Amino acid sequence: MIKLFKESFKTTNDCIILVTPLIIFLSILSWYINFAFNSIDDIKKLLLGVVTLFVMFSGFFASWLYMAKKTIALSKKVYIFDKDRANDFLKLLLALPRGLGKLFVPIIGCVSIYIIIYFCLFGILNYFITKYVGYIDISEIDFNSLTLSTKELISFTNDLDIADLKVFAIWYFASAICVNLVTFFTILWIPEIVYKNQNFIKALFASIKKVFKNFKTVLLLYIFMFFVIKILSVINTVLLFIPLMYILVLIISYYFIVYLVVLLFTYYERKFITDEE
């Protein structure tokens, strides 16, 4: 596994072209969200905005993940001339519309299932925690500040009394445990869809089966990815509000988003595609 972690950095460097569509999409997404916040003033516009975001996310990830698969495959090819390599990587841009055609329906189904799972999960958590532990008023909480700033989180918890702090702590840890469990058991769902091109429901059950059959290596992979994300979160928290470091934070974030996708796809290829061949 350590060899896989190291080699994925080299593959990421070869697949750095994946950063370009990611930057463009996130820039468009940021612009649209700002526009939506300023223009939504009724329920119809809110629903339209939510559906638009839903379709945007699904469409982009269908295209981008398919492009990631093709880019990883090209990175393994040996080229005699750099010109041939450059031409092949430029052709990868054609993978975006192809990916949209091949994976849009499975990815939109995948996203829908995730939304349903988390909606039910947090509904059940809310029911049991409210019934057996207590209730905390969340109407005054600024969630954006809490997620972006550790200081805001500390300040918020310091203002709570003992009873509310207990409820908040149970909410926080119960949510974290549930989200991590769902993420772990569905970690191979996206690669299963991308590489097998099968129905998203069949892909879900097939991926969960693979997780159980390869529990130890999948667990190591997940733990490593978890810590990479946590380290990135800390770096973002520390450096994001330092103007001179803002660009560095973005570069690091984009690079490691691509790295995690490359790592996950490479693991899936080696473990399941190569073995089948």
C-alpha positions as a printed Julia matrix, in Angstrom:
277×3 Matrix{Float64}:
   0.0    0.0     0.0
   2.86   2.39    0.79
   4.2    1.8    -2.72
   0.78   2.66   -4.11
   0.66   5.9    -2.09
   4.07   6.95   -3.41
   3.48   5.95   -7.02
   0.18   7.83   -7.06
   2.1   11.09   -6.59
   4.03  10.41   -9.81
   0.83   9.47  -11.61
  -0.82  12.65  -10.31
   2.03  14.7   -11.78
   1.43  12.98  -15.13
  -2.31  13.62  -14.8
  -2.07  17.26  -13.73
  -4.17  18.23  -16.77
  -7.16  17.15  -14.64
  -6.73  20.32  -12.59
  -7.79  22.54  -15.5
 -11.46  21.46  -15.83
 -11.66  21.26  -12.01
 -10.58  24.92  -11.65
 -12.97  26.04  -14.4
 -15.92  24.17  -12.87
 -15.29  25.37   -9.31
 -14.95  28.96  -10.57
 -18.28  28.7   -12.42
 -19.84  27.03   -9.38
 -18.62  29.81   -7.06
 -20.01  32.46   -9.41
 -23.38  30.67   -9.68
 -23.73  30.22   -5.91
 -23.04  33.92   -5.31
 -25.55  34.8    -8.03
 -28.15  32.42   -6.57
 -27.79  33.81   -3.03
 -28.41  37.33   -4.33
 -31.32  36.48   -6.63
 -33.34  33.75   -4.87
 -36.33  35.31   -3.13
 -39.07  32.66   -3.33
 -39.6   28.91   -3.19
 -39.72  28.42   -6.99
 -36.35  30.08   -7.5
 -34.92  28.1    -4.58
 -36.04  24.79   -6.09
 -34.72  25.84   -9.49
 -31.37  26.75   -7.93
 -31.12  23.42   -6.07
 -31.98  21.41   -9.2
 -29.46  23.43  -11.25
 -26.7   22.74   -8.71
 -27.67  19.07   -8.61
 -27.43  18.75  -12.41
 -24.21  20.82  -12.54
 -22.49  18.6    -9.97
 -23.66  15.37  -11.6
 -22.77  16.5   -15.11
 -19.32  17.73  -14.19
 -18.35  14.68  -12.17
 -19.63  12.33  -14.88
 -17.36  14.08  -17.39
 -14.39  14.66  -15.1
 -14.25  11.18  -13.58
 -14.38   9.61  -17.04
 -11.56  11.94  -18.1
  -9.62  10.88  -14.96
  -9.93   7.22  -15.98
  -8.65   7.98  -19.49
  -5.83  10.19  -18.19
  -4.57   7.51  -15.81
  -4.59   5.0   -18.69
  -2.56   7.39  -20.89
  -0.06   8.08  -18.11
   0.99   4.41  -18.3
   1.84   4.56  -22.0
   5.47   4.86  -23.07
   6.08   7.54  -25.7
   9.11   7.82  -27.94
   8.31  11.4   -28.94
   7.04  14.1   -26.59
   4.9   15.41  -29.45
   2.84  12.2   -29.48
   2.37  12.4   -25.73
   1.23  16.03  -25.94
  -1.23  15.22  -28.74
  -2.76  12.34  -26.8
  -3.19  14.45  -23.67
  -4.83  17.24  -25.67
  -7.29  14.68  -27.03
  -8.34  14.04  -23.43
 -10.53  17.12  -23.62
 -12.8   15.05  -25.89
 -13.28  12.67  -22.95
 -15.4   15.31  -21.17
 -18.44  15.14  -23.51
 -18.01  11.36  -23.86
 -18.04  10.98  -20.09
 -21.18  13.07  -19.88
 -22.89  10.71  -22.32
 -21.65   7.51  -20.68
 -21.88   8.34  -16.97
 -24.39  11.14  -16.45
 -27.35   8.87  -15.57
 -25.35   6.56  -13.23
 -23.68   9.54  -11.49
 -26.93  11.45  -11.06
 -28.41   8.26   -9.6
 -25.41   7.91   -7.28
 -25.72  11.5    -6.07
 -29.47  11.01   -5.52
 -28.89   7.88   -3.42
 -26.27   9.71   -1.32
 -28.74  12.55   -0.67
 -31.43  10.06    0.38
 -29.0    8.14    2.63
 -27.79  11.26    4.43
 -31.3   12.72    4.69
 -32.55   9.53    6.38
 -29.39   9.22    8.46
 -29.56  12.71    9.92
 -33.31  12.39   10.39
 -32.8    9.25   12.5
 -29.96  10.89   14.44
 -32.1   13.95   15.11
 -34.96  11.78   16.36
 -32.9    9.72   18.81
 -30.7   12.53   20.08
 -33.66  14.86   20.61
 -35.64  12.11   22.33
 -32.95  10.62   24.58
 -30.33  13.34   25.01
 -31.81  16.78   24.46
 -32.38  19.6    22.02
 -30.11  22.45   20.96
 -31.33  25.5    19.06
 -29.36  25.61   15.8
 -31.21  28.57   14.27
 -28.55  31.04   15.45
 -25.55  28.96   14.38
 -23.39  30.32   11.56
 -22.34  26.99    9.99
 -20.05  28.66    7.42
 -17.98  30.24   10.17
 -17.85  27.04   12.21
 -16.59  24.96    9.31
 -14.04  27.52    8.12
 -12.65  28.68   11.43
 -11.49  26.66   14.43
 -11.61  29.86   16.52
 -15.32  30.28   15.7
 -15.98  26.67   16.71
 -14.16  27.15   20.04
 -15.99  30.43   20.66
 -19.33  28.8    19.9
 -18.76  25.84   22.23
 -17.53  28.16   25.02
 -20.87  29.98   24.94
 -22.85  26.77   25.48
 -23.97  25.56   28.89
 -23.12  22.02   30.03
 -26.39  20.48   28.78
 -26.17  22.09   25.35
 -22.47  21.23   25.08
 -23.29  17.59   25.75
 -25.96  17.58   23.02
 -23.64  19.34   20.57
 -20.77  16.93   21.29
 -23.01  13.87   20.79
 -24.4   15.39   17.57
 -20.9   16.12   16.29
 -19.38  12.71   17.03
 -22.45  10.69   16.03
 -22.64  12.55   12.71
 -18.9   12.1    12.1
 -19.09   8.35   12.82
 -22.12   7.84   10.56
 -20.68   9.89    7.69
 -17.37   8.02    7.89
 -19.11   4.64    7.94
 -21.21   5.49    4.87
 -18.15   6.89    3.08
 -16.03   3.84    3.92
 -18.52   1.24    2.75
 -19.27   3.16   -0.47
 -15.67   4.2    -1.22
 -15.5    1.93   -4.29
 -18.94   2.88   -5.61
 -17.72   5.64   -7.97
 -14.81   3.56   -9.41
 -17.25   0.67   -9.89
 -19.55   2.92  -11.94
 -16.7    4.49  -13.94
 -14.86   1.27  -14.78
 -17.75  -1.15  -15.11
 -20.34   1.17  -16.72
 -23.11  -0.62  -14.92
 -26.37   0.37  -13.25
 -25.67   2.52  -10.17
 -27.72   0.22   -7.9
 -25.84  -2.88   -9.07
 -22.58  -0.94   -8.78
 -23.42  -0.02   -5.16
 -23.93  -3.63   -4.07
 -20.94  -4.84   -6.08
 -18.69  -2.17   -4.51
 -19.84  -2.98   -0.97
 -19.13  -6.65   -1.66
 -15.61  -5.73   -2.79
 -15.09  -3.7     0.41
 -15.94  -6.72    2.58
 -13.77  -9.07    0.51
 -10.78  -6.69    0.72
 -11.55  -5.14    4.08
  -7.98  -4.69    5.33
  -6.54  -2.96    2.25
  -9.66  -0.81    1.74
  -9.49   0.23    5.4
  -5.82   1.24    5.02
  -6.69   3.18    1.87
  -9.57   4.94    3.6
  -7.52   5.83    6.69
  -4.77   7.3     4.51
  -7.28   9.33    2.46
  -9.01  10.46    5.68
  -5.77  11.81    7.13
  -4.84  13.54    3.86
  -8.21  15.32    3.9
  -7.81  16.27    7.58
  -4.31  17.66    6.99
  -5.65  19.67    4.04
  -8.45  20.96    6.26
  -5.95  22.14    8.87
  -3.78  23.81    6.22
  -6.82  25.56    4.77
  -7.91  26.75    8.21
  -4.46  28.11    9.06
  -3.55  29.68    5.72
  -6.82  30.55    4.0
  -7.19  33.95    5.65
  -3.59  34.99    5.02
  -3.8   36.91    1.69
  -0.33  35.95    0.48
  -1.02  32.27    1.16
  -4.43  32.12   -0.53
  -3.06  31.06   -3.94
  -0.8   28.45   -2.28
  -3.81  27.0    -0.45
  -5.74  26.73   -3.73
  -2.83  25.04   -5.53
  -2.38  22.53   -2.7
  -6.13  21.82   -2.55
  -6.5   21.28   -6.31
  -3.43  19.05   -6.44
  -4.59  16.78   -3.62
  -8.14  16.52   -4.96
  -6.62  15.1    -8.14
  -4.21  12.95   -6.09
  -7.03  11.34   -4.08
  -9.0   10.51   -7.24
  -5.87   9.09   -8.91
  -5.07   7.06   -5.78
  -8.58   5.61   -5.53
  -8.82   4.78   -9.24
  -5.32   3.29   -9.33
  -6.12   1.07   -6.34
  -9.32  -0.09   -8.03
  -7.55  -0.78  -11.34
  -4.76  -2.82   -9.75
  -6.97  -4.71   -7.34
  -9.97  -5.52   -9.51
  -9.37  -4.74  -13.2
  -5.85  -6.26  -13.45
  -6.87  -9.34  -11.46
  -9.85  -9.96  -13.75
  -7.66  -9.67  -16.83
